[in-house]
């Protein structure tokens, strides 16, 4: 059932993209020859006005076909319309994806609430404490980058600054105060039992959000929603205490006491596994949580849409610069798997719906940003060609444009094969370990 939901969610993202092209074409009275749900052989179709609406055999993707797109002799063809109309039609697909993400965020935040950039608590002996950060401070920049939501700090830290000391600015009352923050470094190849916490920072990070399939925690019967309260004879209240214990324990078997549905279970003995775990960094910044009114929710949804769009642009730049490994690139299979994993690990229907919205919004923004990149045959490259046409006051020769598009198509094909390999390798690694 979860896989079906994931496939439907991914297809909905693609359909929204194509619907953007379709609706703007209709607005400018450009003929759309076909609007197809899915790909492959046609199994059903009907015609409404000038457009054939069809359903095809393979339940993935969708597309819009413009009638005689390369002809300037048809009054209703795409090519016969002025540059601004064609640019609007082309840009509408990715922009619809980004706009739909804002709607998904708004629904998600209305249900679940949201974190602000205001510090809720500062624990002693943490990087935040030593930096001089105080409760009530609002983080406004990290390592010279403006901060719009807490998740951006981890993105900038892992992809740019690493574990080095960084400049951080906080707003305290009416003052902007510059501080120095040194993240706590958690060594690589550390022994792990295989779970992710419900919260990244704070006093209640000992609640388990996700158990890694095939991990020691999974083998021991630990479940999502369990709360770790004791390791051997040491009581733990948060993730930092768990990490400190596991680092000192150095992979020896550990007796774990957990709370499940409010009841303390008998201790479970787990032997941590030392795997290929990357070095981690922790700031111990704890942010306040709010459930705002309708105006707040709309504002926060727009902030998150802008933030994740900005992260998408940064991610592409980091990929080109080599700061993000190529094996982190993902495609359609990986997107469906990400949605499926998030929904499958949820502890309730409400959580499943929230994660479905969140992952769908992220993937929708990713698709929108990727399509705006100036790489043929993405929509962004077509916008560049239209800009050249506007400057030259005439289109490029068809043979040159065709060459550019064919070269881009070959690149896209290679990227498709590469991301498909990454997606399958990632899934197989998660299932079989390694």
Number of C-alpha atoms within 10 A of each C-alpha: 8 16 15 11 15 24 20 15 23 23 20 19 25 23 23 22 27 25 20 21 26 24 16 20 23 12 11 16 15 26 22 25 18 20 22 22 24 20 16 13 10 14 10 11 14 10 12 8 7 12 17 16 17 18 19 18 13 13 14 18 19 22 18 21 17 21 19 17 17 13 13 13 10 16 13 20 21 25 21 18 17 12 18 13 19 22 20 18 21 24 22 24 26 28 23 21 29 28 17 20 30 24 17 23 25 24 18 22 24 18 15 14 17 18 17 18 21 23 21 17 20 21 16 10 9 17 20 24 17 14 18 12 24 17 15 18 21 22 26 20 18 22 19 12 14 15 20 19 20 17 15 19 19 16 15 18 20 17 15 14 15 19 19 15 14 17 16 22 24 22 16 16 10 6 9 14 15 14 14 18 23 20 23 17 14 16 13 13 13 19 21 20 22 18 20 17 20 18 16 18 18 20 17 17 22 27 24 20 20 23 23 19 15 14 20 20 23 18 14 15 11 24 19 21 20 23 27 24 20 19 20 15 11 13 14 21 17 21 23 19 17 19 16 11 16 19 15 9 13 14 17 13 13 20 17 22 23 23 16 16 10 9 10 14 12 11 14 16 16 20 17 21 19 14 13 11 12 11 14 15 18 21 20 21 24 23 24 16 15 14 14 15 11 12 9 15 22 19 15 23 23 18 16 21 24 16 17 23 20 14 18 20 15 15 17 17 13 15 15 12 10 11 14 17 11 13 13 11 17 20 19 18 17 20 21 23 20 20 25 23 18 20 25 19 19 19 14 11 10 12 18 19 15 22 21 25 23 20 24 25 27 22 25 31 29 22 21 28 23 18 24 22 18 16 20 22 19 19 23 22 19 23 21 17 18 21 16 14 14 14 10 10 11 11 16 14 8 10 9 10 15 12 11 16 18 14 15 18 16 13 14 16 12 12 15 15 12 16 21 18 18 20 24 15 14 17 16 12 11 14 13 9 12 8
